[in-house]
Amino acid sequence: MGAFQNKKFRGSADANTFGAKYRAIMAKRPFLLFGLPFLTVIVGGSFVLTPATAIRYERHDRKVRQMSKEEALSVGKNKRKVDMREEYYRLAAKDIDNWEQKRVKRFAGESDGLL
């Protein structure tokens, strides 16, 4: 006795239905079942992600922007002037040879590094 056929029996009534025509087209052209939906998702995703990326870069540009000349001039007004001689004498006035090492206070439950 021979092997069973792979094709299912379809009656003549089923041959003219939309489902039967659709199955026949899909069997002949698998691109419509796999390739077309894949390409649609890829192209559609690029259209959806383009505005989202633009929003991201616009937000970044709002945070990081160029300063105007007036803003740049006003930034350094409140700083004190640094003089090397003054810094030298301020440091010399401190007794840097006589110091004591102190441990930093640890948070509760944090390891203090001692064995």
VENQUIGI-V806129 format. One line per field, one symbol per residue. burial: 1 if it has 24 or more other C-alpha atoms within 12 Angstrom, else 0. Layout:
burial = ???
//
This chain:
burial = 0000000000000000000000000000000000000000000000000000000000000000000000000000000000000000000000000000000000000000000
//
